[in-house]
Amino acid sequence: MQLNVTGHNVEVTAALRGYVEKKLDRIARHFDQVIDVHCVLTVEKLHQKAEATLHVSGSAIHADATAENMYPAIDLLVDKLDRCVKKHKEKKRDHHATEAQRTARNLASL
């Protein structure tokens, strides 16, 4: 998984980059088909925003989160991405094939 972290109105320090990498490892554990991730960290007046786009085979998953501090914003972002990745993974699973296999096993046992 290739990770690209950029900042708007904020300098992306090694600590921020390391924190994003550490948190996105959770996504890679749940879904190993992530091609690359583009993460943008933005500072606006009172809010700090983290947004990311995951490029997976066949589509892109986007999420963003806002908080008063950058680290909680990254935590919220990763939670949202985790839910989106699980939802995408569930959509990709072929439910009809598993049902066909189940009925074939039932017929074979008779």
PyMOL commands that set and color helices and strands:
alter all, ss='L'
color gray80, all
select helices_A, chain A and resi 14-30+70-92+95-109
alter helices_A, ss='H'
color red, helices_A
select strands_A, chain A and resi 2-8+34-43+48-56+59-67
alter strands_A, ss='S'
color yellow, strands_A
deselect
rebuild
show_as cartoon
